[in-house]
Amino acid sequence: MPTPTTPTTTSSTLGDVETQDTNSSNTHAPPKQSPHESRDLPPLLSSYPITLKFMDVGYRLKIENKKGGIIKNFFTGLESQPSDQRSTLERIILNGVTGIAYPGEILAILGPSGSGKSTLLNSLAGRLHGNGLTGTILANSSKLNRTILRRTGFVTQDDILYPHLTVRETLVFCSMLRLPRTLSRETKVAAAESVIMELGLSKCENTIIGNSFIRGVSGGERKRVSIAHEMLVDPALLILDEPTSGLDSTAAYRLVSTLGSLARKGKTVVTSVHQPSSRVYQMFDKVLVLSEGNCMYYGKGTDAMRYFESVGFAPSFPVNPADFLLDLANGVCHVDGVSEKDRPNIKQNLIQSYNRELGPKVKSLCMDTTNVSTKGTNPVRSNSSKERRYNDRVSIFDWFYQFSILLQRSLKERKYESFNILRVSQVVAAALLAGLMWWHSDYMNIQDRLGLLFFISIFWGVFPSFNSVFAFPQERAIFVKERASGMYTLSSYFMARIVGDLPMELILPTIFLIITYWMGGLKPDLLSFLLTLLVVLLFVLVSQGLGLALGAAIMDAKQASTVAAVTMLAFVLTGGYYVHKVPSCVAWIKYISTTFYSYRLLTRIQYGDGIRIAYLLGCNHESSGANCKFLDEDVVGQIGPMGSIGVLFFMFVFYRLLAYLALRRIKN
């Protein structure tokens, strides 16, 4: 094993780094190319350089641990747990992480899975709040605030994009929503086209994004689209969470080369990388190594190997520096045949070495430059909860502008989902099957006709509710991401989604009823058909609202679909067809059943009141047969048509109001 260098050499190496960093912070040279030279954008979008400093950043997550459980306490006879049976576990995600990111440089955060990289990036981007977050994060010696966050681009680890939109449509819609409304449409489209050229997306600009089920752009192109999504606002600070994950070595190198070109234009780039190649590693200006939330190294990427050699860890053969650093962060050491078994507590020793040798110098560097402001920085107030919700308060003109753009995007994206071959085939097949089963049914055969009417109620109660229950859970990631970027308000998004769904959800029921109504031989006049169609469409919208409310409240597609299945089963059983005399203990369910009211209305349209049905069944005042008992208890004297319509309209509004209130619980 090579003889470790002396501490004097270590201090010299770190001193060189400190001198360079200090000079960079105080007399940082202006970038060779300003943001205005890279893109032809109006002065309103100009962004000054940002120096990001984070000192002693920590994050602790509290987890309540309940001993036993509900089932165990039930069988042991414990109705409630005493306070001493409850304990709170505190997990340390980040522990005193310190560093600086300068304009014109790439700061790479390395570390194994679970080391706290994503948590650190979320805190630096201003997206992590709560009592568990400690430390100081400064941008140009000021706390994170609305102005800084508007000039910050955050690219998540997963590419959260609409799969059916093309690359150009994705970026144009983003520019329409994210850039100031004072800019003209032509200027916003030009900004999107400029970003497409800047990131090399011209060849695929008319290709859909796609996903794991839909063929679209490649993984590297999809990641560049995510970066372009943030580059539209010309950010001075660009934060990326593992942008090279899932890419091959060549694609990763090209992506990091793109980030390097952005950094050379004066932007501050902070990115986490899981396992970079040696070519990619050489492109990093600064490196921060994390292990279990603790810092093991911060400094120049080219000086990392020299530092670890100075503390007694050097590879015995040439190796990719990134691989060696990750081995050390994992506690794995292969130095001259010495394994981790022979050198226990590797991570603890390296963390202690950092806290003793390098940590104080990094912290001193941050403290020395804390009071130094970057030129061009405007004084801003500190961040607050009100400022984090600034996008919830807009003028009426801005609201309608956001609504119109979101509606256009919703119609473009939703048309593929609403009218895919499988869904259309499902509806047409059900309509044809019902038409054949009830082919020209006899008007006097009331039981069969009531069965057809109840089948229509069942199908258009279950079908739209099960489809809509997935709407908000599937869009949650996109919704949270765009809301955090301040692209639109919750109300404009919700109304655009509701209005955009109307034409999509009403076309298929119309096709279904045109086929089934005339094949089934229902009342052959135009007025009756139109009234039946209006009732079915209203019922579809109510059922859709129920699914939206359940999906928004639970926000888990599987759990929400299970609850929807149980709810619709209860509604169907109390709808008035299967059971005529419902026990009093559960009779209240039929008054909240959507199927109950739609079935009443459909029956009323075809046969009028209960007296007409009684005549067709041959009942009189002295009859006591089963059919007549059914009429006395289930048709005659029930809620009138206007009352049923009023209840359905109330449910239409009520379910959507519940969905909106449930979405408000989701934080930015």
Protein Blocks (a to p, Z undefined) as FASTA:
>chain_A
ZZdddfklmmmmmmmmmmmmmmmmmmgccdfbdfklmpccdfklgccddddddehiacdd
dddddehijklmmmnopabdcfklpccddddfbghiacdddehiacddeddehilmmmmm
mmmnopagcjkbgcjddeehiacdfklmmmcccddfbdcddfkbcfklmmmmmmmmmmcf
kbcfklmmmmmmmmmmmnopmmmmmpcfbiakbccddfklmmmmmmmmmmmnopabdcde
hklgoiafklmmmmmmmmmmmmmnopacddddfbdcfklmmmpmbdcddeehiafbdcdf
klmmmmmmmnopacfbdcdfklmmmmmmnopaceehiafklmghklmmmmmmmmmmmmmm
mmmmmmmmmmpccehiacdddddfklmmmmmpccfklmmmmmmmmmmmmmmmmmmmmmgf
klmmmmmmmmmmmmmmmgoiafklmmlmmmmmmmmmmmmmmmmmmmmmmmmmmmmmmmmm
mmmnopacfklmmmmmmmmmmmmmmmmmmmmmmmmmmmnopacbfklmmmmmmmmmmmmm
mmmmmmmmmmmmnopaklmmmmmmmmmmmmmmmnommpmbdcfklmmmmmmcmklmmmmm
mmmmmnopmklmmmmnopafkbcbfklmmmmmmmgopacfklmmmmmmmmmmmmmmmmmm
mmmmpcZZ
